[in-house]
Amino acid sequence: MRSRVCAALLLAGALVATACGSDDNGGAAAPEPAPAEAPATTAAPEPEPTEAPATTAAEPEPTEAPATTAAPEPEPAEAPTVALVVNQSAGDLGPIDDLVRGLERVEADYGADTTFIEATDPSTFETTLRNLANQGTDIIAVTFPPMQDAVVAVAPDFPDARFIHVFGFEGGLDNLVSIGFDYYKGTYLAGILAGALNTTGKVGFVGGVSIPPLNADYNAFVAGSQEQDPGITGEAAFADSFEDPAKGRELGAALYDGGVDIIMTDAAATDLGVIQAAEEKGGYVIGGSVNYFDSPAVIGSVLLYWAEVLHTQVGHALSDDYTPGYVGAGVAEGGVDLVVNPDFLANGPAEMVEIINATLDEIDDARSQIKDGSLEVPFDPEL
């Protein structure tokens, strides 16, 4: 609120002077002359009244009081835009559903404007990423090795966007972070458990597609089981899909019928069919999600903390400390771990539960050795 203050001194005063006077002197001898009027002795003409000289300083020009209003409020920052592009469908109770949960956390914690896109046709990968980048999307996250060529082709053309490749292997781009999980080290721990529980001398593996990372997962699983019994052999089957539970059921049933008692799954939604086969055949599964723990056939899971990793890397991309490159998120970094199903421990066959409890210390030791580097699990991508 503005206020004006003015001050003035009133000027007043006049000096008035008046004066008049005469003396009469009479003579008696001579005839008295006619009286003459005494010369006028009138006072000097009365001066015109004058104003007293001003004694006040000149009145200052009125000035406005200093502005007391606050500075204008800054424009609110625009919400960052974050897109997650997945090459598999949601509803798998596995990695995609976990990543969707991570995207929801990104929206809640970072105030992000989020977009979720299922791009299950490889011919659309590059176009989808270019469209998002052309729209000014700040952060674009993509999934799994099949999307690697597309992200490497698009990212250099949009240096202001930041790309995250969840389960990628490419480095060297100024705006790309690739996250590798070293999942095979987790399947090695699962193999130690499966080998301790094995009663048939044979363990199985169902993967989505035979590619180097999944082949390495299988080989590490068998190697872990052979730590318990060098005579254990393994058998792998691949569904050629991460979204075909019917195929998973078929492959699982065949493995159980062939003498396998425990199967390690590595096939996203296809895992659900393997679990169904285990329930039907009396076999057991070590899976890839806590969402599988409802099944009495699931002993445990090798977990990838998809949601947590996505949330963390979006935060990194939004920070002033952003650094592109390859990021490990395996057993050593806490991004991968073997977790035993607590329901199985509570309700599973007593003899199996006893063996599991007796093996946990051995698994803990192997985990610690992986973390400190004293145990090197071989990465073997060949079948």
C-alpha beads as a LAMMPS data file, in Angstrom:
LAMMPS data file: protein, C-alpha beads

383 atoms
382 bonds

1 atom types
1 bond types

-500.0 500.0 xlo xhi
-500.0 500.0 ylo yhi
-500.0 500.0 zlo zhi

Masses

1 110.0

Atoms # bond

1 1 1 0.000 0.000 0.000
2 1 1 1.403 3.230 -1.051
3 1 1 1.302 6.430 1.147
4 1 1 2.140 10.016 0.427
5 1 1 3.360 12.412 3.124
6 1 1 3.639 16.135 2.470
7 1 1 4.671 18.862 4.919
8 1 1 4.507 22.647 4.486
9 1 1 5.103 25.594 6.743
10 1 1 2.624 28.455 6.495
11 1 1 4.275 31.786 5.715
12 1 1 2.731 34.918 7.323
13 1 1 3.755 38.298 8.613
14 1 1 3.757 41.951 7.665
15 1 1 5.471 44.991 9.229
16 1 1 3.294 48.110 9.393
17 1 1 4.784 51.457 10.565
18 1 1 2.812 54.797 10.949
19 1 1 4.160 58.137 12.479
20 1 1 2.829 61.974 12.703
21 1 1 3.435 65.018 15.162
22 1 1 3.921 69.033 15.485
23 1 1 4.627 71.827 18.174
24 1 1 2.778 75.390 18.024
25 1 1 4.778 78.556 19.166
26 1 1 2.486 81.791 19.711
27 1 1 3.895 85.620 19.557
28 1 1 2.057 88.584 21.487
29 1 1 3.760 91.984 20.356
30 1 1 3.072 92.514 16.790
31 1 1 -0.230 92.161 15.441
32 1 1 -0.808 88.636 15.371
33 1 1 -0.263 87.463 12.006
34 1 1 -2.780 85.367 10.581
35 1 1 -1.995 82.014 11.778
36 1 1 -0.168 80.065 9.385
37 1 1 -0.464 76.478 9.095
38 1 1 2.495 74.755 10.464
39 1 1 4.384 73.006 7.870
40 1 1 3.266 69.523 7.650
41 1 1 5.485 67.193 9.472
42 1 1 3.903 64.125 8.120
43 1 1 5.775 60.931 8.435
44 1 1 7.572 59.484 5.593
45 1 1 5.328 57.684 3.245
46 1 1 4.183 54.402 4.720
47 1 1 6.076 51.690 3.147
48 1 1 4.182 49.111 1.262
49 1 1 3.819 46.077 3.429
50 1 1 6.217 43.375 2.396
51 1 1 6.177 39.689 3.041
52 1 1 8.600 38.461 5.582
53 1 1 11.427 36.632 3.995
54 1 1 10.803 32.929 3.924
55 1 1 12.623 31.194 6.706
56 1 1 11.741 27.640 5.719
57 1 1 13.720 25.489 3.410
58 1 1 12.310 24.952 0.002
59 1 1 9.578 22.370 0.131
60 1 1 10.886 19.068 -1.221
61 1 1 9.107 17.469 -4.097
62 1 1 6.879 14.720 -2.755
63 1 1 8.382 11.300 -3.275
64 1 1 6.768 7.865 -3.318
65 1 1 7.458 5.502 -0.485
66 1 1 9.749 2.623 -1.458
67 1 1 7.890 -0.291 -2.975
68 1 1 7.230 -2.954 -0.385
69 1 1 5.656 -5.583 -2.625
70 1 1 7.365 -8.989 -2.914
71 1 1 9.278 -9.954 -6.016
72 1 1 7.131 -11.690 -8.614
73 1 1 6.740 -15.394 -7.938
74 1 1 8.876 -17.532 -10.245
75 1 1 7.096 -19.487 -12.907
76 1 1 6.518 -23.051 -11.676
77 1 1 8.959 -25.511 -13.205
78 1 1 7.491 -27.724 -15.868
79 1 1 7.047 -31.340 -14.906
80 1 1 9.693 -33.580 -16.460
81 1 1 8.370 -35.926 -19.122
82 1 1 9.341 -39.581 -18.772
83 1 1 8.421 -42.390 -21.167
84 1 1 8.839 -46.130 -20.630
85 1 1 8.863 -48.185 -23.832
86 1 1 8.706 -51.952 -23.286
87 1 1 9.072 -54.688 -25.876
88 1 1 6.853 -57.126 -23.962
89 1 1 3.266 -56.849 -22.802
90 1 1 2.211 -55.895 -19.306
91 1 1 0.329 -58.436 -17.219
92 1 1 3.252 -60.860 -16.903
93 1 1 3.406 -60.717 -13.079
94 1 1 7.101 -60.237 -13.710
95 1 1 9.518 -57.648 -15.093
96 1 1 7.067 -55.529 -17.097
97 1 1 4.570 -55.244 -14.265
98 1 1 7.426 -54.362 -11.921
99 1 1 8.672 -51.679 -14.323
100 1 1 5.160 -50.225 -14.535
101 1 1 5.180 -50.037 -10.754
102 1 1 8.524 -48.233 -10.968
103 1 1 7.060 -45.745 -13.462
104 1 1 4.218 -45.037 -11.044
105 1 1 6.793 -44.269 -8.359
106 1 1 8.577 -41.929 -10.774
107 1 1 5.333 -40.019 -11.270
108 1 1 4.633 -39.832 -7.552
109 1 1 8.139 -38.982 -6.328
110 1 1 9.440 -36.742 -9.120
111 1 1 6.179 -35.119 -10.227
112 1 1 6.811 -36.474 -13.702
113 1 1 4.401 -36.559 -16.609
114 1 1 4.725 -40.230 -17.573
115 1 1 3.940 -42.279 -20.663
116 1 1 3.867 -46.073 -20.973
117 1 1 4.115 -47.701 -24.397
118 1 1 4.049 -51.380 -25.343
119 1 1 6.078 -51.745 -28.535
120 1 1 5.977 -55.481 -29.131
121 1 1 6.689 -55.271 -32.877
122 1 1 10.439 -54.823 -33.470
123 1 1 9.768 -52.909 -36.691
124 1 1 8.274 -50.082 -34.588
125 1 1 11.111 -49.692 -32.079
126 1 1 13.055 -46.943 -33.792
127 1 1 9.989 -45.011 -34.977
128 1 1 8.498 -45.072 -31.490
129 1 1 11.670 -43.684 -29.922
130 1 1 12.051 -40.978 -32.574
131 1 1 8.465 -39.860 -32.137
132 1 1 8.930 -39.518 -28.382
133 1 1 12.170 -37.609 -28.796
134 1 1 10.643 -35.291 -31.416
135 1 1 7.862 -34.503 -28.937
136 1 1 10.492 -33.238 -26.497
137 1 1 10.326 -36.123 -24.025
138 1 1 13.020 -35.522 -21.404
139 1 1 13.778 -39.110 -20.411
140 1 1 13.107 -42.229 -22.490
141 1 1 13.594 -45.652 -20.881
142 1 1 13.601 -48.823 -22.972
143 1 1 13.829 -52.494 -22.118
144 1 1 15.981 -55.509 -22.861
145 1 1 18.577 -56.438 -25.477
146 1 1 16.205 -56.520 -28.499
147 1 1 15.807 -52.719 -28.277
148 1 1 19.528 -52.015 -28.246
149 1 1 19.940 -51.270 -31.950
150 1 1 17.035 -48.817 -31.914
151 1 1 18.194 -46.820 -28.903
152 1 1 21.764 -46.640 -30.202
153 1 1 20.456 -45.368 -33.550
154 1 1 18.144 -42.712 -32.073
155 1 1 19.921 -41.365 -28.995
156 1 1 22.752 -39.509 -30.798
157 1 1 20.214 -37.534 -32.865
158 1 1 18.596 -36.069 -29.739
159 1 1 21.367 -34.898 -27.407
160 1 1 18.934 -33.014 -25.140
161 1 1 17.023 -36.187 -24.294
162 1 1 18.372 -38.729 -21.839
163 1 1 17.957 -42.434 -22.558
164 1 1 17.937 -45.334 -20.112
165 1 1 18.338 -48.891 -21.393
166 1 1 17.115 -51.357 -18.788
167 1 1 19.127 -54.528 -19.334
168 1 1 21.355 -53.039 -22.005
169 1 1 25.035 -53.382 -22.803
170 1 1 25.974 -50.340 -24.875
171 1 1 28.109 -47.533 -23.550
172 1 1 29.909 -44.597 -25.064
173 1 1 26.948 -42.311 -25.854
174 1 1 26.727 -38.953 -24.117
175 1 1 23.023 -39.297 -23.293
176 1 1 22.613 -43.022 -22.601
177 1 1 22.813 -45.047 -19.414
178 1 1 22.767 -48.812 -19.946
179 1 1 21.929 -50.989 -16.952
180 1 1 23.297 -54.515 -16.741
181 1 1 22.072 -56.923 -14.105
182 1 1 24.558 -59.818 -14.089
183 1 1 21.535 -62.053 -13.630
184 1 1 23.675 -65.136 -14.152
185 1 1 25.286 -64.557 -10.756
186 1 1 21.839 -64.785 -9.209
187 1 1 21.068 -68.017 -11.068
188 1 1 24.371 -69.372 -9.729
189 1 1 23.011 -68.880 -6.189
190 1 1 19.785 -70.566 -7.282
191 1 1 21.834 -73.480 -8.576
192 1 1 23.399 -73.973 -5.142
193 1 1 19.900 -74.303 -3.683
194 1 1 18.632 -76.539 -6.489
195 1 1 21.679 -78.802 -6.203
196 1 1 21.128 -79.228 -2.475
197 1 1 17.477 -80.178 -3.047
198 1 1 18.018 -82.302 -6.167
199 1 1 17.019 -85.948 -5.991
200 1 1 17.214 -87.025 -9.648
201 1 1 20.678 -85.873 -10.727
202 1 1 19.125 -83.534 -13.297
203 1 1 18.005 -79.899 -13.184
204 1 1 16.156 -77.954 -15.870
205 1 1 15.961 -74.450 -17.292
206 1 1 13.263 -72.721 -19.378
207 1 1 14.283 -69.487 -21.086
208 1 1 12.408 -67.064 -23.299
209 1 1 14.944 -66.912 -26.131
210 1 1 18.372 -68.456 -26.585
211 1 1 20.585 -65.362 -26.528
212 1 1 23.984 -64.956 -24.831
213 1 1 22.709 -63.496 -21.534
214 1 1 20.101 -66.220 -21.056
215 1 1 22.521 -68.943 -22.131
216 1 1 24.890 -67.621 -19.452
217 1 1 22.035 -67.733 -16.908
218 1 1 21.504 -71.421 -17.672
219 1 1 25.198 -72.305 -17.488
220 1 1 25.630 -70.508 -14.169
221 1 1 22.569 -72.303 -12.753
222 1 1 24.041 -75.687 -13.638
223 1 1 27.467 -74.648 -12.300
224 1 1 25.915 -73.691 -8.958
225 1 1 24.100 -77.014 -8.676
226 1 1 27.337 -78.862 -9.419
227 1 1 28.906 -77.193 -6.401
228 1 1 26.646 -79.502 -4.410
229 1 1 27.060 -82.546 -6.642
230 1 1 29.446 -82.541 -9.617
231 1 1 27.398 -85.360 -11.155
232 1 1 24.305 -83.200 -11.683
233 1 1 23.495 -82.454 -15.319
234 1 1 21.285 -79.796 -16.807
235 1 1 18.819 -79.510 -19.644
236 1 1 17.682 -76.245 -21.214
237 1 1 14.582 -75.467 -23.271
238 1 1 13.646 -72.156 -24.910
239 1 1 10.127 -71.006 -25.759
240 1 1 11.171 -68.410 -28.377
241 1 1 8.845 -66.055 -26.546
242 1 1 8.609 -64.246 -23.253
243 1 1 4.822 -64.114 -23.528
244 1 1 3.655 -67.682 -24.157
245 1 1 2.481 -69.462 -20.995
246 1 1 1.090 -72.318 -23.074
247 1 1 4.543 -73.001 -24.491
248 1 1 6.023 -72.722 -21.011
249 1 1 3.592 -75.349 -19.773
250 1 1 4.510 -77.648 -22.634
251 1 1 8.265 -77.289 -22.103
252 1 1 7.983 -77.628 -18.346
253 1 1 5.927 -80.778 -18.568
254 1 1 8.450 -82.328 -20.946
255 1 1 11.344 -81.562 -18.626
256 1 1 9.574 -82.991 -15.578
257 1 1 8.643 -86.103 -17.544
258 1 1 12.302 -86.407 -18.549
259 1 1 13.532 -86.677 -14.972
260 1 1 14.046 -83.047 -13.933
261 1 1 12.794 -82.225 -10.443
262 1 1 13.560 -78.472 -10.254
263 1 1 13.362 -75.944 -13.091
264 1 1 14.882 -72.471 -13.126
265 1 1 12.665 -70.151 -15.211
266 1 1 13.898 -67.122 -17.149
267 1 1 11.050 -66.302 -19.522
268 1 1 8.805 -63.553 -18.045
269 1 1 5.134 -64.344 -18.727
270 1 1 6.091 -67.746 -20.173
271 1 1 7.122 -68.682 -16.609
272 1 1 3.471 -68.917 -15.633
273 1 1 3.045 -72.018 -17.809
274 1 1 6.103 -73.663 -16.274
275 1 1 4.644 -73.127 -12.810
276 1 1 1.391 -74.670 -13.939
277 1 1 3.284 -77.720 -15.232
278 1 1 5.126 -78.013 -11.904
279 1 1 1.853 -78.043 -9.997
280 1 1 0.484 -80.703 -12.340
281 1 1 3.617 -82.905 -12.380
282 1 1 4.712 -82.584 -8.776
283 1 1 7.857 -80.664 -9.690
284 1 1 9.337 -77.464 -8.329
285 1 1 10.315 -74.061 -9.711
286 1 1 12.795 -71.333 -8.902
287 1 1 11.278 -68.355 -10.715
288 1 1 11.871 -64.677 -11.306
289 1 1 9.245 -62.768 -9.323
290 1 1 7.748 -62.547 -5.855
291 1 1 4.391 -62.604 -7.617
292 1 1 4.945 -66.345 -8.131
293 1 1 5.117 -67.042 -4.401
294 1 1 1.408 -67.865 -4.289
295 1 1 2.196 -71.241 -5.863
296 1 1 3.190 -74.091 -3.523
297 1 1 5.512 -75.309 -6.309
298 1 1 7.709 -72.188 -6.172
299 1 1 10.698 -72.600 -3.856
300 1 1 12.055 -69.114 -4.420
301 1 1 12.967 -66.560 -7.078
302 1 1 16.010 -64.806 -8.450
303 1 1 14.756 -61.260 -8.275
304 1 1 15.693 -58.330 -10.425
305 1 1 14.644 -55.150 -8.668
306 1 1 13.217 -53.603 -11.822
307 1 1 11.071 -50.930 -10.176
308 1 1 13.819 -49.741 -7.860
309 1 1 16.420 -49.568 -10.624
310 1 1 14.136 -47.589 -12.967
311 1 1 13.206 -45.174 -10.181
312 1 1 16.861 -44.658 -9.238
313 1 1 18.065 -44.098 -12.795
314 1 1 15.317 -41.587 -13.617
315 1 1 16.369 -39.669 -10.520
316 1 1 19.959 -39.795 -11.747
317 1 1 18.919 -38.524 -15.183
318 1 1 17.127 -35.579 -13.560
319 1 1 20.067 -34.649 -11.338
320 1 1 22.941 -32.240 -11.888
321 1 1 25.301 -35.178 -11.372
322 1 1 24.104 -37.051 -14.439
323 1 1 26.805 -39.256 -15.939
324 1 1 26.195 -41.480 -18.968
325 1 1 27.677 -44.955 -19.345
326 1 1 27.223 -48.518 -18.170
327 1 1 25.794 -49.182 -14.720
328 1 1 26.052 -52.562 -13.046
329 1 1 23.062 -53.649 -10.994
330 1 1 23.869 -57.263 -10.239
331 1 1 24.371 -59.274 -7.084
332 1 1 27.321 -57.130 -5.969
333 1 1 25.290 -53.920 -6.308
334 1 1 22.113 -55.303 -4.730
335 1 1 20.096 -55.281 -7.961
336 1 1 19.834 -59.086 -8.169
337 1 1 19.341 -61.640 -5.414
338 1 1 18.002 -65.082 -4.622
339 1 1 15.027 -64.906 -2.267
340 1 1 13.472 -68.011 -0.752
341 1 1 9.672 -68.132 -0.769
342 1 1 8.570 -67.583 2.855
343 1 1 5.324 -69.486 2.207
344 1 1 7.334 -72.495 1.057
345 1 1 9.428 -72.338 4.215
346 1 1 6.240 -72.252 6.265
347 1 1 4.224 -74.866 4.388
348 1 1 6.523 -76.861 2.095
349 1 1 7.567 -80.493 2.634
350 1 1 9.432 -80.743 5.923
351 1 1 12.463 -82.530 4.494
352 1 1 12.877 -79.862 1.781
353 1 1 12.483 -77.016 4.268
354 1 1 15.154 -78.625 6.468
355 1 1 17.588 -78.823 3.526
356 1 1 16.871 -75.203 2.545
357 1 1 17.554 -73.943 6.060
358 1 1 20.776 -75.951 6.157
359 1 1 21.906 -74.430 2.849
360 1 1 21.182 -70.766 3.547
361 1 1 24.567 -70.147 5.182
362 1 1 26.342 -71.581 2.148
363 1 1 24.311 -69.301 -0.124
364 1 1 25.106 -66.316 2.098
365 1 1 28.815 -67.113 1.884
366 1 1 28.681 -67.333 -1.915
367 1 1 26.763 -64.037 -2.097
368 1 1 29.349 -62.321 0.091
369 1 1 32.203 -63.689 -2.008
370 1 1 30.536 -62.428 -5.189
371 1 1 30.201 -58.995 -3.601
372 1 1 33.811 -58.787 -2.464
373 1 1 35.128 -60.248 -5.724
374 1 1 36.661 -63.389 -4.256
375 1 1 34.180 -65.577 -6.177
376 1 1 34.099 -65.038 -9.932
377 1 1 31.095 -66.682 -11.547
378 1 1 31.988 -67.445 -15.190
379 1 1 29.925 -65.770 -17.878
380 1 1 29.456 -68.558 -20.416
381 1 1 27.143 -67.554 -23.312
382 1 1 27.486 -70.821 -25.222
383 1 1 25.133 -73.784 -24.961

Bonds

1 1 1 2
2 1 2 3
3 1 3 4
4 1 4 5
5 1 5 6
6 1 6 7
7 1 7 8
8 1 8 9
9 1 9 10
10 1 10 11
11 1 11 12
12 1 12 13
13 1 13 14
14 1 14 15
15 1 15 16
16 1 16 17
17 1 17 18
18 1 18 19
19 1 19 20
20 1 20 21
21 1 21 22
22 1 22 23
23 1 23 24
24 1 24 25
25 1 25 26
26 1 26 27
27 1 27 28
28 1 28 29
29 1 29 30
30 1 30 31
31 1 31 32
32 1 32 33
33 1 33 34
34 1 34 35
35 1 35 36
36 1 36 37
37 1 37 38
38 1 38 39
39 1 39 40
40 1 40 41
41 1 41 42
42 1 42 43
43 1 43 44
44 1 44 45
45 1 45 46
46 1 46 47
47 1 47 48
48 1 48 49
49 1 49 50
50 1 50 51
51 1 51 52
52 1 52 53
53 1 53 54
54 1 54 55
55 1 55 56
56 1 56 57
57 1 57 58
58 1 58 59
59 1 59 60
60 1 60 61
61 1 61 62
62 1 62 63
63 1 63 64
64 1 64 65
65 1 65 66
66 1 66 67
67 1 67 68
68 1 68 69
69 1 69 70
70 1 70 71
71 1 71 72
72 1 72 73
73 1 73 74
74 1 74 75
75 1 75 76
76 1 76 77
77 1 77 78
78 1 78 79
79 1 79 80
80 1 80 81
81 1 81 82
82 1 82 83
83 1 83 84
84 1 84 85
85 1 85 86
86 1 86 87
87 1 87 88
88 1 88 89
89 1 89 90
90 1 90 91
91 1 91 92
92 1 92 93
93 1 93 94
94 1 94 95
95 1 95 96
96 1 96 97
97 1 97 98
98 1 98 99
99 1 99 100
100 1 100 101
101 1 101 102
102 1 102 103
103 1 103 104
104 1 104 105
105 1 105 106
106 1 106 107
107 1 107 108
108 1 108 109
109 1 109 110
110 1 110 111
111 1 111 112
112 1 112 113
113 1 113 114
114 1 114 115
115 1 115 116
116 1 116 117
117 1 117 118
118 1 118 119
119 1 119 120
120 1 120 121
121 1 121 122
122 1 122 123
123 1 123 124
124 1 124 125
125 1 125 126
126 1 126 127
127 1 127 128
128 1 128 129
129 1 129 130
130 1 130 131
131 1 131 132
132 1 132 133
133 1 133 134
134 1 134 135
135 1 135 136
136 1 136 137
137 1 137 138
138 1 138 139
139 1 139 140
140 1 140 141
141 1 141 142
142 1 142 143
143 1 143 144
144 1 144 145
145 1 145 146
146 1 146 147
147 1 147 148
148 1 148 149
149 1 149 150
150 1 150 151
151 1 151 152
152 1 152 153
153 1 153 154
154 1 154 155
155 1 155 156
156 1 156 157
157 1 157 158
158 1 158 159
159 1 159 160
160 1 160 161
161 1 161 162
162 1 162 163
163 1 163 164
164 1 164 165
165 1 165 166
166 1 166 167
167 1 167 168
168 1 168 169
169 1 169 170
170 1 170 171
171 1 171 172
172 1 172 173
173 1 173 174
174 1 174 175
175 1 175 176
176 1 176 177
177 1 177 178
178 1 178 179
179 1 179 180
180 1 180 181
181 1 181 182
182 1 182 183
183 1 183 184
184 1 184 185
185 1 185 186
186 1 186 187
187 1 187 188
188 1 188 189
189 1 189 190
190 1 190 191
191 1 191 192
192 1 192 193
193 1 193 194
194 1 194 195
195 1 195 196
196 1 196 197
197 1 197 198
198 1 198 199
199 1 199 200
200 1 200 201
201 1 201 202
202 1 202 203
203 1 203 204
204 1 204 205
205 1 205 206
206 1 206 207
207 1 207 208
208 1 208 209
209 1 209 210
210 1 210 211
211 1 211 212
212 1 212 213
213 1 213 214
214 1 214 215
215 1 215 216
216 1 216 217
217 1 217 218
218 1 218 219
219 1 219 220
220 1 220 221
221 1 221 222
222 1 222 223
223 1 223 224
224 1 224 225
225 1 225 226
226 1 226 227
227 1 227 228
228 1 228 229
229 1 229 230
230 1 230 231
231 1 231 232
232 1 232 233
233 1 233 234
234 1 234 235
235 1 235 236
236 1 236 237
237 1 237 238
238 1 238 239
239 1 239 240
240 1 240 241
241 1 241 242
242 1 242 243
243 1 243 244
244 1 244 245
245 1 245 246
246 1 246 247
247 1 247 248
248 1 248 249
249 1 249 250
250 1 250 251
251 1 251 252
252 1 252 253
253 1 253 254
254 1 254 255
255 1 255 256
256 1 256 257
257 1 257 258
258 1 258 259
259 1 259 260
260 1 260 261
261 1 261 262
262 1 262 263
263 1 263 264
264 1 264 265
265 1 265 266
266 1 266 267
267 1 267 268
268 1 268 269
269 1 269 270
270 1 270 271
271 1 271 272
272 1 272 273
273 1 273 274
274 1 274 275
275 1 275 276
276 1 276 277
277 1 277 278
278 1 278 279
279 1 279 280
280 1 280 281
281 1 281 282
282 1 282 283
283 1 283 284
284 1 284 285
285 1 285 286
286 1 286 287
287 1 287 288
288 1 288 289
289 1 289 290
290 1 290 291
291 1 291 292
292 1 292 293
293 1 293 294
294 1 294 295
295 1 295 296
296 1 296 297
297 1 297 298
298 1 298 299
299 1 299 300
300 1 300 301
301 1 301 302
302 1 302 303
303 1 303 304
304 1 304 305
305 1 305 306
306 1 306 307
307 1 307 308
308 1 308 309
309 1 309 310
310 1 310 311
311 1 311 312
312 1 312 313
313 1 313 314
314 1 314 315
315 1 315 316
316 1 316 317
317 1 317 318
318 1 318 319
319 1 319 320
320 1 320 321
321 1 321 322
322 1 322 323
323 1 323 324
324 1 324 325
325 1 325 326
326 1 326 327
327 1 327 328
328 1 328 329
329 1 329 330
330 1 330 331
331 1 331 332
332 1 332 333
333 1 333 334
334 1 334 335
335 1 335 336
336 1 336 337
337 1 337 338
338 1 338 339
339 1 339 340
340 1 340 341
341 1 341 342
342 1 342 343
343 1 343 344
344 1 344 345
345 1 345 346
346 1 346 347
347 1 347 348
348 1 348 349
349 1 349 350
350 1 350 351
351 1 351 352
352 1 352 353
353 1 353 354
354 1 354 355
355 1 355 356
356 1 356 357
357 1 357 358
358 1 358 359
359 1 359 360
360 1 360 361
361 1 361 362
362 1 362 363
363 1 363 364
364 1 364 365
365 1 365 366
366 1 366 367
367 1 367 368
368 1 368 369
369 1 369 370
370 1 370 371
371 1 371 372
372 1 372 373
373 1 373 374
374 1 374 375
375 1 375 376
376 1 376 377
377 1 377 378
378 1 378 379
379 1 379 380
380 1 380 381
381 1 381 382
382 1 382 383
